[in-house]
Amino acid sequence: MRTALVSVGILLAVGGGLGLATDEYLNVAAKPAEAAVAPPSVPVVAGITKSGDVPIYLRGVGTVIAYNNVIVRSQITGQLVKIAFRQGQAVKKGDLLAVIDPRPYQAQLDQAIANRDRDQAQLVNAQANLNRYLPLQQKGFATPQLVDTQKAQLGQLQAMVKSDEAVIEEARTNLSYTELSSPINGVTGIRQIDDGNIIHPTDVNGLVDVTQIQPISLIFTLPQTEFVEIQQEMAKGSLTVLAYSQDNKTKLDVGKLDLVDNQIVQTTGTIRLRATFPNAKHLMWPGELVNARLLLETRPNGLTIAASAIQQGQNGSFVWVIGRNEAVQTRSVTVAQISDGQALIDSGLKADETVVVAGQYRLQPDALVHELHGKAAQEADLQSSVEEQLP
């Protein structure tokens, strides 16, 4: 009887142990089931693809040059007695810039006129003598030799008067050179000679540099591979060129393409082009480096999306597309150009599709997302930009 009770106790103990073990096993098995909760959605900034007219640009870097540039030099030697302009002043064609002492040249002109008047008087006298000799010769009172000599003297004096007239014209021209005027409309540069100094025709820097900035020109370069397409578009009509600041934030002016250079620069594989801009606001200045955009065409119904949506992978460019169930998938795209923060898509997307434009660094295929708006979207966009710049 005692043995039986002991056996029953052992069985109960074993059964209780098994029950406890079973409960523990069930609790452990239940924990993964409880942990198998759907992962949280990823916050992203989304954008919608848009369709519309999209300009197609060719981009290059160029240097602004003056439409006309003239170094004002003196054509005579003399002392500057007056400076009639301010450095950096806008001047018009014909405006007085400086005066050279005119007294020596006025004296030369006066002397030339006096010599002409003297020779003119002698010419009149010689003509009168000839007029007297001719009737006398007919009556036999004057020899042919005397008449011929008088004719020769008359011809000599006529030549002297013509020479005097030439000297007068030269003296008058030199006198006009004592006033230095602007040959073009433009802006004066730094004055090279001060008032009171002697100016010479051989002075390398002259008096001042006058630069025409309205209109103004831009010389820029593009890859030679674009040459044929440019020529084809030029045959259809004039092409528009946009000038932007070096940081591409400020549009300086809009102009027209003048010409394509007559040869390709073989050392760089580029072609040079020149455009002219009205420059009414004087935002373009000679010597300035600017970014040029040559408008080739405007593509109708072009598909665009924010450039930040474009990602790079082993197979090229792709975007994250948000489906109806808020899950994302990658999709390969072909990008025609990126301009002003917008990417022109040739293939891979349709109009009105929703794609991720910020927050891609946390995404995986089939991940669930939720869209951010307002300030949260701005912060996510900034964080995404920082993450993309990290190595």
GIMOHU-V425354 format. One record per run of one state. SS is the DSSP state (A for helix, B for strand, O for the rest). FROM is the first residue (numbers start at 1). TO is the last residue. If there is no record, write none. Layout:
BEGIN
((SS	FROM	TO) (SS	FROM	TO))
END
This chain:
BEGIN
((O	1	1) (A	2	35) (O	36	41) (B	42	48) (O	49	49) (B	50	72) (O	73	77) (B	78	83) (O	84	89) (B	90	91) (O	92	95) (B	96	100) (O	101	102) (A	103	139) (O	140	143) (A	144	176) (O	177	178) (B	179	181) (O	182	185) (B	186	188) (O	189	197) (B	198	199) (O	200	207) (B	208	223) (A	224	234) (O	235	239) (B	240	244) (O	245	250) (B	251	265) (O	266	269) (B	270	277) (O	278	288) (B	289	306) (A	307	309) (O	310	310) (B	311	313) (O	314	315) (B	316	322) (O	323	326) (B	327	332) (O	333	333) (B	334	339) (O	340	341) (B	342	347) (O	348	353) (B	354	358) (O	359	359) (A	360	362) (O	363	367) (B	368	371) (O	372	373) (A	374	389) (O	390	391))
END
